[in-house]
Amino acid sequence: MARVALYALILACPVSAAGATLVLDSGRDNTLFQSAFGDISNGAGEFLFAGHTGADTLRRALIRFDFDPARLPVDAIITGVTLRLHMSRTISATEAVSLHRVTRSWGEGASDAPLEEGGGTVAEPGDATWLHAFYPDEFWNNPGGDFDAAPLATALVVGNGYYDWTSTGLADEVQSWRIDPAANHGWMLIGNEELTATAKRFDSFQNAESAVRPVLIVTYVPEPGVSASFVVAWIAAGMRRSARFAAS
């Protein structure tokens, strides 16, 4: 009878807290257009570009999410992070697009390229460009932006549709923002730059269609879980104490 009661209590006791999800909209994005003078941008445009164009110039997309640590419970454990983007135009078949950590702050000005936006437009004050973190006075240390060479995540991008970038590296990155929010400089999307005509176009957070805008999906456990073995040991210890008391 005691054994039946023990298993009944185990089944009634939750072994882990229910998971929860935080969805963030991007707060800033832009495209770096390769150019000798670093005076092209698209800060307020509806699209982002990554890869090598048919005209033999490079495009790299920048994206940053405003992350407030207060939006997660203090004792929350981050279990996964996914960047979701919508790709809306391409000149190539399957290409690997990598996500890299940006190592310094950068800007998004009022530049807004015309038509399909692939050529960019004249940079406005505060824009990130191929040479500038903030046009026209603050420069990257390296043309094409300052970022970690090792990718945090990679996705194979084919035709139009939604694509996800996810990895333990991304989860670690968001966790680091909880400790030091000032370290959040966002990420850079880098496509296949070895061959021409590999560029992909993604929808930005200024896109008129809200459903295709970038989102960052953070899954977490609100409280540390309780293991089943701990529950068993705790209940068994209580039953042993009760048995000793009854025998005395």
Buried (B, 14 or more C-beta within 10 A) or exposed (E): EEEEEBEEBBEEBEEEBEEBEBEBEBEBBBBBBBBEEBBBBBBBBBBBBBBBBEEEBBBBBBBBBBBEBEEBEEEBBBEBBBBBBBBBBBBBEEBEBBBBBBBEBBBBBEBBBEEEBBBBBEBBEBBBBBBBBBBBEBBBEEBBBBBEEEBBBBBEBBEEEEBEBBBEBBBEBBBEBBEEEEEBBBBBBBBBBEEBBBBBBBBBBBBEEEEBBBBBBBBBBBBEEBEBEEBBEEBEEEBEEEEEEEEE
